[in-house]
Amino acid sequence: RIHHCLGNHARAGSCYRIAMDGRFGQRDQNGQVQNHPIYCRIMYNLGLVLCETGRHREALEAFHFCVKLCDSLHEDEVVASILQHVGTTFSVEYGRSGEALKCFKAALRMRRRLL
């Protein structure tokens, strides 16, 4: 995360990908990385780095993966933040205001539940 904060997006993206490859994670008997809340945060941060470097399609893919993972772990705060970023990407980068509005409304519903 320090590379991300310092604006070294390429290095940050590499670090997030290494972490998601499971080099720092637990693996199950099939060799798959187990679901863990830290992976929600890693994928969220990777999506942010991809957005900040103009790689919006890849960012949406990272966010989509993250939402599925976070939903299974009940990480609603992270999902709400992701939906907000996805909505912004749909609106600003793709001009898809209808889809953006759906994301923003879903994020608001989640935020209200968290209060």
C-alpha positions in Angstrom: 0.0 0.0 0.0 2.9 2.3 0.6 3.8 2.3 -3.2 0.2 3.2 -3.9 0.2 6.1 -1.5 3.5 7.4 -2.9 2.0 7.3 -6.4 4.2 4.4 -7.6 1.2 2.7 -9.3 3.2 0.1 -11.3 5.0 -1.2 -8.2 1.8 -1.1 -6.2 0.0 -3.1 -8.8 2.8 -5.7 -8.9 2.7 -6.0 -5.1 -1.1 -6.5 -5.0 -0.9 -9.1 -7.8 1.9 -11.0 -5.9 -0.3 -11.0 -2.8 -3.3 -12.3 -4.7 -1.3 -15.0 -6.3 -1.3 -16.5 -2.8 2.3 -16.1 -2.1 1.3 -14.7 1.2 -2.0 -16.6 1.7 -3.2 -19.9 3.0 -4.0 -22.6 0.4 -6.6 -25.4 0.7 -5.9 -29.0 -0.2 -6.5 -28.2 -3.9 -3.9 -25.5 -3.9 -6.5 -22.7 -4.2 -6.1 -19.5 -2.2 -8.6 -19.5 0.6 -11.1 -16.7 1.1 -9.8 -14.2 3.6 -10.9 -10.6 4.3 -7.4 -9.3 3.4 -7.9 -10.5 -0.2 -11.0 -8.2 -0.4 -8.8 -5.2 0.5 -6.0 -6.3 -1.8 -8.3 -6.6 -4.8 -10.0 -3.3 -3.9 -6.6 -1.6 -3.8 -5.6 -3.2 -7.1 -8.8 -1.9 -8.7 -8.1 1.6 -7.4 -4.6 1.5 -8.9 -5.9 0.3 -12.2 -8.5 3.1 -12.3 -5.9 5.7 -11.4 -3.7 4.5 -14.3 -6.6 4.6 -16.8 -7.0 0.8 -17.1 -10.7 1.0 -16.4 -11.7 -2.3 -18.0 -9.2 -4.2 -15.9 -10.3 -2.2 -12.8 -13.9 -3.3 -13.4 -12.8 -6.9 -13.6 -10.8 -6.6 -10.3 -13.8 -4.9 -8.6 -16.2 -7.6 -9.9 -13.9 -10.3 -8.5 -13.7 -8.4 -5.3 -17.4 -8.0 -4.9 -17.9 -11.7 -5.3 -15.2 -12.5 -2.7 -16.3 -9.8 -0.3 -20.0 -10.9 -0.5 -19.0 -14.4 0.6 -17.1 -12.9 3.6 -19.8 -10.4 4.4 -17.4 -7.4 3.9 -20.3 -5.0 3.2 -18.2 -1.8 3.8 -15.7 -2.8 1.1 -18.5 -3.8 -1.3 -20.2 -0.4 -0.8 -16.9 1.4 -1.6 -16.4 -0.8 -4.7 -19.9 -0.1 -5.9 -19.2 3.6 -5.5 -16.0 3.3 -7.6 -17.7 1.2 -10.2 -20.5 3.7 -10.5 -18.0 6.5 -11.0 -16.2 4.5 -13.7 -19.4 3.8 -15.5 -20.4 7.4 -15.4 -17.2 9.3 -16.0 -15.2 6.9 -18.3 -18.0 5.1 -20.2 -21.0 7.6 -20.0 -23.2 4.8 -18.8 -25.3 6.8 -16.3 -28.0 4.2 -15.9 -25.6 1.6 -14.7 -23.8 4.1 -12.6 -27.0 5.1 -10.9 -27.7 1.5 -10.0 -24.3 1.1 -8.4 -24.7 4.3 -6.5 -28.1 3.3 -5.2 -26.8 -0.1 -4.1 -23.9 1.5 -2.4 -26.2 3.8 -0.5 -28.5 0.9 0.6 -25.4 -0.9 1.9 -24.1 2.1 3.7 -27.5 2.7 5.4 -27.5 -0.9 6.6 -24.1 -0.4 8.1 -25.1 2.6 10.2 
